[in-house]
Amino acid sequence: MSEELPPPEADGREAVDEVRATDADAWATACAEDLAAEKARRRTEYGPPPGSAAEELRKLVDSVADKLSGFQSPLLGAVAGPAAQQVVKQVVQQAKAAVEPVIERNPDIFDHLANAGSELLAAYRSAVQAQERRWTTRENDLRDLDDRGDDPGDEPGPGERIDLD
């Protein structure tokens, strides 16, 4: 009779705590599995997620450097071509040498700047949308007054600037 359950009074509280702990672990495990599956699905659908802003800047500098190094100008001719390419490579190497330490020392600054740029864009978009809303509402109000035959100049009120151009 080793499969008998213990009486409810004996050790009942410990069994409930063990069940709750197991349920919490099962919930956390299920959430982690779902999150991993969703991340895998997004990676296959959209590709790898973008890195930090510092990594993206480093990739941009590398790709621009590669393009400039491989660039051959037919305007420079055959004689100046190799010398010009050497100068371009030297300038690219100097630019990379100047940018790399800044990226290495301050990787979080680039994320901060990217977020600030996004916030500025959102603020600008909001201001433009609010102004457009005021313009369209004002035109609709004037059309309604014209339809009723009321002249807004008959009513006392604040002055309005009229653009004669």
N, C-alpha and C positions, 0 to 999 in steps of 0.2 A: 504494500500500500504506500509506496513511495510517491505516488502521484496525487495524494490527497492535498487539498488546499488547506492552508492554516486557518484556524478559526478567525472570524472577523475581528475580535477584540485583540488578538495577538498579532502585532506587526502590521496592522491595517494601515496606519498612517504612512509607514515607510513604503508600502506597496503603491499607494496613491502618488506619493512623491516620485517614485521610480517611473510610474506610467506617465506622469506629467513631463518628466525630464526626457523620456523617450519620445513623447509626442513633440516636444519642442525641438529635439534633435532631428526628428523626421521632417518637421516643417522647414527647418533651416536647410536641411539637405535637399528637400524638394525645391525650395526657392533657388538654391545655388545651382541645381541641375537645370532648372528652367532658364535661369539667367545665362548659363553657359551655352545652352542650346540656342537661345535667342541671339547671343553674340556670334555664334558660329553661323547662324542663318544670315545675319547681316553682313558678315565678312564675305560669305559666298555671293550674296546678292550685290553688295556695294563695293567690295574690295576691302583692303585693310583700312582701318580708321586713320585719320590724319594724326601726325605726331604733334608735338608741342610747336609753338610758334618759332622757337629757336631752331628746332630741327628742320622746319619748313624753310626758314631763312637760309640755313646751311645748304639745303638741297637747291634752293634758288641760286645761290652764289656759285655752287658747283656747276649747275647746268649752264649758267651764263658764261662762266669761265671756259667750259668745254666748247660752247658755240663760238666764242670769240677766238679761242686758240685755233680752232679748225677753219676759221674764216679766211678765205683767200680773195684778195681784191684784184680784179683785172685792171683797175685803174692805176695801180702802182707799177705795173709792168713786171717783166721777168727779173730785172736787175734788182729793183728795190723790194721785191716780194719776200725773199728770205729775211732780209734785214727788218722789214716791217713786221713780219710774223714774230721775230725774236723780240721786238719792242712790245708787241701786244702781249706776248706770253709773260714778259717781265712785269708789265703793268698789272696783268691779271694776278700774278703771284703776289705782288705787293698789296693789291686790294684784298686778296684772301688772307694774307698775313695780318692785315689791319683789322679785318672783320672777325676772324676766328677767336682772338683773345676776348673780345667784347662778348661774343656769344657764350664762350666758356665761363666767363666770370658772372654773367647776368642772364641766365636762361629764363628766369621768372619775369624779367622786365618785358620780354617780348610777348609773353602771354598777357601780361597786364596791358600793354599797348594795344594788342589785338582786341581785348575786351573793351577797352576805352573807345576804340574806333567803332566797335559795334554799338556801344551805347550812344555815341555821337550820331551815328547814322539813324538809330531809332528816334532820337530826339528831333533830328532834322525832319524825318519822315512824318512824325507827329505834328510838328509845326506846319508843314506844308499841307497836310490833310486838313488841319483845323482852318487854315486860311482858305483853302478851296471850299470847304464847307460854308464858311462865311460868305464867300463870293456867290456860290450857287443859291444859298438861302436868300440873300439880298435880292438877287435877280428874280427869284420866284415871288418874293413879297411885292416887288415893284410891278410884276406882271399881274398879280392878283388885284392890286390897286387900280391898274389900268382897266382891267376887266369890269370892275365895279363902277368905274367912272369917278371915283374919288380922286381929288387932286391932293397929293401930299403937301403941296405948298400952301393950302388953305389952313392947315392945322398949325397952331403955334408949337414950336419945338426947337430942338437944337439945330444949328445950321449944318449944312452938308456941302462939302466941296464938290463942285461940278467940274469935270475935266472936259474942256472944250476942244481938245485935239482930236 
